[in-house]
């Protein structure tokens, strides 16, 4: 069965042009793009696209199905507080809730011009084949493509952050013990079953493996995930160096960066996607680029959680494949890929005044299409309007004010469009959105289901909210203290007994905290918008650097910042900082670099 789209203008991202062209589709695939009026089979369905700009469906390289029912539940939370909030905002979900939450996200994405996503859903204490199917079948019902990679871990958040468990009062230690994930063999076995028994069309919905955060997983678990992904020829996806806390914990635990650690475990390959990568250093990016790996760049979430600004230009220079993502609605509150593209462009420009290092709108648009397609493992199939590619096409109304006037279609796609001009969305040759309405599912019924689930879950998870509030009182002090560290090329190794040649050392500024230049919250990464790129470069200080560097950019620019602090092992840093800055006589014993 053939369809011909006549009268539209087809976006050429690289050329910043949108010339008139007709698009012939056979089945689910584009078979020809040619001059207006080109021949088509006599029985082809004709779609009138006069006044329409056609662009390839946007591809979301990182989101979380479970986040959609938790949309808008928090405001001022860091990544670490978001992880603390998990049992409250994502707990108690039935299989139907998991399906519903995924569906809400898929609906939002397609209505906003996104046709495929890399989704990392949560199931506690372990993923199940039924839970994974509940998410995959939601995408199928909406008519969208997805790669579903359930997040797995075998440590609690409180064990993953060295020292955090020690500072919890005994009653809270008992509470968080109940949050322990299943033994890793259970997770691997359940994922293996899901992979073996997968019934959905793999051209539309695929699976992948997501050891969620490196230090939340034992090394043996990560190795088993690598083996499982290889066994089934699927991707691996992990949050890496998303927050400064994570970057520092990596150095503490492993005496090397999280990326170097994952590389040593065999994770880094052309099937591997790093989510976020805000705190990657040059060596990390080189490893990722050399192995053909991807980064899912989520600029909105990175700012929303106070994690900083990832350096897309540096990644591209080291040949890292960059895709664009929204992250989950529990930490970016919408799944609007136009907004993510706009922010990816703006974040690059906000980092430095050297315009030659700013990413261009075509680089961003290509990242959100071809780059994300490669991250999903769909390269050559989606992400481009060309013969042989799947017919995943967004129809934008050029009569919408976003396009009045039309000056440069690539610039306007990235900087002006916000989803408001999306009129139709075709996925695999099927009209999933027509005249701004979904053709596949009833959104009013979805809204009723969501409201009923919301009410039920709010009641069910009230104790989870209460637990969150007690835990947040500790986490919100401890983790910013951990982030408030400094790097130096001399001093004690981060993990001297395990990594005598560690390339960098992290220590703390005693004087900073003792001077009381700021409260921990005022100095935390979570509240400081301007500090990030310089922090990251300083964390990445080369081993032969002779200058001592200060990671707190909250006072003055790096060149003016002379260090007056004493080098101390990182292991004692967060606890001491938290204790000295909290003003409370709680005991926060020094932590030890913990073994993996
Ligand atoms: Zn994520």
Boltz pocket constraint, residues with backbone or C-beta under 6 A from the ligand:
constraints:
  - pocket:
      binder: B
      contacts: [[A, 62], [A, 63], [A, 64], [A, 120], [A, 239], [A, 275], [A, 327], [A, 328]]
      max_distance: 6.0
